[in-house]
């Protein structure tokens, strides 16, 4: 049994290392891989749910290249960005040093999302965008959630996005990627995700789906007619259809 557990642990660590290497390789081009439309519908929904306030201390868990961090800084927040990709952190630092962002408002740390190097009750809020899905075991994913709960202050808000096991994926039967890939991914459906989050964050757990039409319609069409499609995309978040069609599920909860 001990040797089996050790092998499982080694496999988990190897998947994390593979992802870290991949993130380092793609850090300089990552933002170019995401369409303008996709960026707007995802980030706008996340910021709306997080509702950042001036002076709040916010943890951006898995901050990557800073797509969200620089928005939080512009809102007057103090941001701690954590990621295990050193090159992504360098891109994040550069992004948060120009325009309305202020470099002195962000602290960047290289660490594992499942082992947070912070004291209890450190943050007003936490955002984690598309991180949970890539953690390569159920126990590790729960560990990340418990770590977030630990470092949040009482009544601190947590907003999380993760892949949805949508109708599109059910047809393709891709709930979980094989263990030998460079980028592991696990897709939650609404019921499973709510059960998982509620086991850690007691109280009211709200979940909506971010449709992101980028995964259903051509990118050029969406970028050209963003003002038409984006409101439709956002309106579907308020309907039951979002749980079947959405690319991402967005969770909003609090530490009570």
GIWO-V626476 format. One record per backbone hydrogen bond with DSSP energy under -0.5 kcal/mol. NH is the residue of the N-H (numbers start at 1). CO is the residue of the C=O. Records with the same first field share a line. If there is no record, write none. Layout:
BEGIN
NH=CO + CO
END
This chain:
BEGIN
5=1
6=2
7=3
8=4
9=5
10=6
11=7
12=8
13=9
14=10
15=11
16=12
17=13
18=14
19=15
20=16
21=17
22=18
23=19
24=20
25=21
26=22
27=23 + 24
29=26
30=26
32=29
33=29 + 30
34=31
35=33
39=35
40=36
41=37
42=38
43=39
44=40
45=41
46=42
47=43
48=44
49=45
50=46
51=47
55=76
56=53
58=56 + 78
59=125
60=58 + 80
61=59 + 127
62=60 + 82
63=60 + 82
66=63
70=66
71=68
72=68
73=69
74=70
75=71
76=73
77=72
78=56
79=77 + 105
80=58
81=79 + 107
82=60 + 80
83=109
86=84
89=85
90=86
91=87
92=88
93=89
94=90
95=91
96=92
97=94
98=95
101=98
105=102
106=103
107=79
109=81
111=83 + 109
115=112
118=116
121=150
122=119 + 151
123=151
124=57
125=57
126=157
127=59
128=159
130=128 + 161
131=161
134=131
135=132
136=134
137=135
141=137
142=138
143=139
144=140
145=141
146=142
147=143
148=144
149=145
150=146
151=147
152=148
153=123
155=255
156=153
157=124
158=253
159=126
160=251
161=128
162=249
164=247
165=188
166=164
167=244
170=166
171=167
172=168
173=169 + 170
174=169
177=185
181=178
184=182
186=133
187=175
188=163 + 186
193=189
194=190
195=191
196=192
197=193
198=194
199=195
200=197
201=197
202=200
205=203
206=204 + 252
208=250
210=248
211=209
215=212
216=213
217=213
222=218
223=219
224=220
225=221
226=223
228=225
229=225
230=226
232=228
233=229
234=230
235=231
236=232
237=234
238=235
239=236
242=236 + 239
243=240
244=241
245=241
246=242
247=210 + 211
248=210
249=162
250=208
251=160 + 249
252=206
253=158
255=156
256=254
END
